[in-house]
Amino acid sequence: MIFYNNFLAKCFLGKKKHYFMIGGLFFTRYKYLEVWEEMELRIHARQFWECFLLTLIPALALSLWLSWWWMILPFIAYHLFYWFEKMFFPHSVFDWEALTFCGDAMYLRKRKSFAWMKWYGKKTLPASEWDD
């Protein structure tokens, strides 16, 4: 979900940033976004929920076995996967997928679930038509 013309975004974002994400929700200072920008955010939101679902069952099992604090894991899994990959490689598969397919308005309908897993952890990613 994208919150346009948001007070939080106006307070926290610098002039060069367009949006920020908290738990799959996007906040932007603008009244509208370009079509490709909105599509990019929707792809990131889908990736967030896939990471959430991927870690939900293990987190539930760990929370029942050890401590309920493990239930935080699904909410931060997307960010953990993102920064873990950025530590070892100069790119992020989440950003690559979103930037590569943000121009295709039908991408979310024809996209397979967990499409990012095919490229996660690879040293190089295919070139995007949006790369300069």
Residue pairs with C-beta under 8 A, 6 or more apart in sequence:
1 24
1 25
1 26
1 45
2 19
2 25
2 26
2 27
2 28
2 33
2 38
2 41
3 9
3 25
3 26
3 27
3 28
4 28
4 30
4 31
4 32
4 33
5 28
5 29
5 30
5 31
6 27
6 28
6 29
8 27
9 19
9 20
9 27
9 28
9 29
10 29
12 20
13 19
13 20
13 29
18 28
18 29
18 30
18 33
18 37
19 26
19 27
19 28
19 33
19 41
20 26
20 27
21 27
21 41
21 44
21 45
21 48
23 48
23 75
24 45
24 48
24 49
24 52
24 78
26 41
26 44
26 45
33 41
35 105
36 102
36 103
37 102
39 101
39 102
39 103
39 104
39 105
39 107
39 108
40 98
40 99
40 102
41 98
42 108
43 97
43 98
43 101
43 102
43 107
43 108
43 111
44 94
44 98
46 108
46 111
47 78
47 94
47 97
47 98
47 116
48 78
50 113
50 114
50 116
51 74
51 77
51 78
51 81
52 74
52 75
52 77
52 78
53 74
54 77
54 114
55 73
55 74
55 77
56 74
58 73
59 70
59 71
59 72
59 73
59 74
60 70
60 71
62 70
62 73
63 69
63 70
63 71
78 94
81 94
81 120
82 92
82 94
85 91
85 92
85 93
85 120
85 121
86 92
88 121
89 121
89 122
89 123
91 125
93 116
93 119
93 120
93 121
93 122
93 125
94 116
96 119
96 125
96 128
97 115
97 116
97 119
99 128
99 130
100 126
100 128
100 129
100 130
101 107
101 111
102 130
103 129
103 130
119 125
